Amino acid sequence: MKIKFWISFVLLIMYAQTVAAQTTDYSNINVSGWQTQRSDTLDYAQKDYLGKPAFMLMRNYQSATGASLAYPKNLDFTNGSIELDIATPSGQNGFVGIAFHIQDSNHYETVYFRPGSSGTGYAVQYMPKKKPEFNWWDYEDLYWQSTATLPDTDWFHVKIVVQGKDMKVYLNRQSTPVMTRTDLDPSLPHGSLNVA
C-alpha cells in the first residue's frame, strides 16, 4: 500500500529583496525556470490550499534524513528580506521551511517550522546543511532553535531578514522576531532560495 505524505504547501506570495533593493515576485511560478527534484518518491503541483494558490511538494514516504527543495534557477540572493505565506497539511507531523543561499541540493542554510512543537523551544530551527543527508540532529540543541506559536495546518506569514552573518525571523507580521541569529554560515554567503 502506497501512502502519500504531504510535506509542504508553500507560496501564496514570496518576495526576495536583494542588496540592490531589487524585488522579485514569485506569486506566479513557472516551474520550467525552477530546479526541482521530481522523482518516483517526490512530486510537485500548483494547486489551491485553503482557498489560496499554492506551490506544493509531496513526498511518497517520510524520511528523517531527507529534505526536498524547489528553487529558481537564476536567482542569487545575498542579503535582504524573504517573505512568504507557508502551510503544511500534515499538521502536527509536518515540517515546512525556507532554504536560502542554496549552492546545490546539499549546501544551503535553512529555517524550518514544526507545527507539532508549537509553543515549545523546538518550533523553529535554523541549520546550515552541508552534508548529503539532512543532518538536523547536528543542530538539535536549543541553541539552534526557538519558540513560536504555529498553526497545525493553516497558513502563516514568514519574513526572514538576512544581512551578512545576521538573520531575524518574524511570524505573522509581528514586530518582534521569533528567532535572531548572528552566526550564519560564512561558507554559504549567497545562492538561490527554496520556497518549500
N, C-alpha and C positions, 0 to 999 in steps of 0.2 A: 504494500500500500504506500503510495507516494503522498507525502504531506508537504504542503507548501507553507513556508514561513514567510511572512511579510516583514522584512527587516526595516523598511522605512518608506514613508511617503514624504516627499520633500518638494519644496519650491512652489509657493504661491507667488512670491516676489523675491528675487535675490539681487542685491546690488553689491558690486565690488568697487571700491573707490581707491585709486592708487595715489601715490605721492603727487603726481601731476594733476590731481583733482579731476581725473577722468572718471566718469561714472559709466558702468556697463550694466545694462538691464537684461537679466536672463529670465524674465517672466514668460517669454515665449521661447521655448527651447527647440532648436533644430538639431536633432540627435546626430546628424551626419557631421556636424562640427565638434562633436564630443568624443573623448576617449572613454569607451565603456568596456565592460568585461562580460558581455553576453555569452553564455555557455549553456551546457545542459544542466548546470546547477544554479545559474543566476540569469534572471531576465529583468527587463525593464519595460515600462509603458508610460504613456501620458494619459492620465485619467482624471476624473473628479474624485475628491475625497472630502466628505462632509460639506459638499456644495462648493468647493473651491478647486480650481485646476491644480494638478499635482504631477510632478515627475516622480515615478515610483520605481524603486528597486525591490525585486522579490527574490528570495533565496528558496531553493527547494529543500534545503536542510540547514540546520543550525550548526555553527561551528564557533567555539570559543576562541579559536586562533585565526579566524578569517575575517576580513573586512572587505567591503565592496565599495568601489569608487566609480563615479561618473563625473567627468570634469571637462571643461572647454579646452580644446587642443591648443588654441593660440592666445591664451591669457597668461600673463606673467605678473603676478601680484607680489609686491614687496611690503609696502606699508599702506594703511588706510583702514576703511571700515567695510565689513561684510555684514549684510542684513538679509534675513530671510524668515519666512514662516515655515515651521517644521512640525511634523507629527509622526507617530508610529501607530498603526492599527494593532500591533502586537501587545499594546498596553503594558502591563507590569513586567512582561517578559521581553519588551522591546528595548533596543538600543538605537539611537539615532544621533547623527552628529555632522560635523563640518570638518573637512580637512583643508589645509592651506599650505602654501609653499611646497606644493607637490612637485617632486622631481620625476617620480615614476611610482608604480603601484607598491613599492617597498620603502619609499623615502618621502616622508611628509610629516607635518605636525597636525594634530587633531584635537578637537574639543568635542566630547560626546556626552550625551544625556541618557540617564537611566530612569524612566518613569517609575519603575519598581522600587527605586531608592529615594523617591520624592520625600523631601523633608529631612533627609539624613545627610551626613558628610560625604556620601558616596554618589550623590545625584548628578554631579558634573565632574568630568575628569579631563585633564589635559595630558597629552603624551606626545613625544616625538616618536615616530615609527621609522626604524632603520634596520629592520630585520625582515626576512621573508614572511614570518608568521606575525600576526597581530599580537604583540607582546605586552598586553595591558597589565599583566601580573608584575612586570618590572616597575610599574608605576601605581601599584595598588595602595601604597601608603597614603594616608590622609594628606600628606604634603602636596600631592598631585591632584587633590580632589576638593570639592566644596559643596556646601549645602544649597539647595534650591527647591522650590515647590514646582512640580511638573505635573501636567495633566496626564492621565493614563493614555488616552487615545486622541485627544483634541489637539488642535493647532496651538502653538505658542510662538511668540516672536523672539528672535535671537539677533543680537547685534554684537559683533566682535570687532574691537578696535586694536590694530596692531601698529606699533611704532618701534622699530628696531627690535630690542630684546623684551619689550614690554607688551602686554596684552591685557585687555579688560573685556569681560563677557557680561553683557546685560540681557535680561529677560523681560519680555512684555513691556518694553519702553519705560522701565523703571530708571531712575536717575542714579541709583547705587548699583555698582557691578556685583554680580554673584561670585565672580572669580577675578582675581588680579594676579598676574604673573610678571616677574621681572627677569626671567631666565629662559626666554625662548631659545631654542637650539641654534647656535651660531653656524652650524654646518648646513642649515636649511634656510638661507636668507631670502629666497624668493621661489616662485613657482605658481602653478595653477591652483584653482580652488575646486574642491569637491562640494557638491550640494546635496549629498545624500548620506 
